Amino acid sequence: MTTPLVRFAPSPTGYLHIGNARPALFNWLFARRHGGRFLLRYDDTDLARSRPEFADAIAGDLGWLGIEPDLVIRQSERLPIYDAAADRLRAAGRLYPCFETADELDRRRKRQLARGLPPIYDRAALKLTAEQRAALEAEGRKPHWRFLLEAREVAWDDLVRGASHVDCASLSDPVLVREDGSYLYTLPSVVDDVETGVTHVIRGEDHVTNTAVQIQIFEALGAALPAFGHHNLLTTASGEGLSKRLGHLSLRGLRESGVEALAVAALAVLVGSSDAVRPVASLDELAGLVDLAHVSRAPAKFDEHELESLSARTLHQLPFDAVSDRLEALGIAADEPFWLAVRGNLAKLAEAKAWWQVVRGPIAPVITDAGFAASAAALLPAEPFDATTWKSWTQAVGAATGTKGKALFMPLRQALTGLEHGPELAALLPLIGRDKALKRLAGEAA
Ligand code: GLU
């Protein structure tokens, strides 16, 4: 195939949450998997609700996930292109003016429903004579513009759902242009997909009907069709949809709570697939796991506890290189042995600070038996320490004091770390070093 170009097209009217990060990830991973490019398009034609600060926040949140767009466009800067396309549709008789008010439409819908008819727009505006139209305009009424759908079935081979079709005879002609001349989402999206050369439109199932309508618009504009894929939607554990207003599931909220971005990404795209949800070390690894054809068609349920557990398991397998910058930002000038020693004990990366304190000191040792601690100190080998030091030392301490198991290890752990639980002491002891270990065994804060 030619180099794929995919796009993620959020409206900057709020923060991204885990549900609407999914199309971003599915697109990004598709691009990675197929050597393609990724376009970030802000669907900001709704000037009243779109805000530059939300656009910035979206870019920041995508960056946190590891998504760096190859190009970025804003629909609000491209209005003349949409005007030209709308004119072409008008000239072709596919975009027609309508003058009904929202109230009128509502009453008409209710009448249709009362008569057991589907509430489809009746195309009354198409029957207006030139005089009637002029009279309405003279009243000061401004038209909104509808796309004239062909009453036929539109079919496509969906990247996720396979053979798909929608009968457009059962749809209302969609409004493409509002009374004030501003565009709804439908037309600019098609025009941009054509103009930017998008090859694959990957988005949520909530857009299946839009796809049928938009395929007719592509065709009316004489443009080649991209491929379409519609992934399942994410619901809460109880099956409700995720709304933009669910603050704590916003990417910012998750980030602030210390959840790993890679865990968010892995859960977001694996939760609905036949592949088990599992930790990954990079988005490239994840790209290798995600095949759109294997994404389940059933709704995917999001479970916060699963995310927490996946986040911890993600940390446990991350190589030092993947975290060294973030450790530094936490004030931890750590090296690889420190990371390898502590990562398995972390639920959140920030907890590494406490272990850094244990390694660097000072900490308050807990001495439960000063005589035992003194015997152990006397047997501590000379440096250099390595991964075998702990074993040979504790064997010697056990033999000399007649202790074993917990009675041997717990007082040493408490003396050396001030705590009852923690990473393997075989790994920590070389990091603590002989000098600090002796002081701690003597009960000194070190
Ligand atoms: N702005 C649309 C949305 O957020 C984009 C849908 C699409 O991908 O075409 O739903």
Boltz pocket constraint, residues with backbone or C-beta under 6 A from the ligand:
constraints:
  - pocket:
      binder: B
      contacts: [[A, 7], [A, 8], [A, 9], [A, 10], [A, 11], [A, 43], [A, 185], [A, 189], [A, 202], [A, 203], [A, 207]]
      max_distance: 6.0
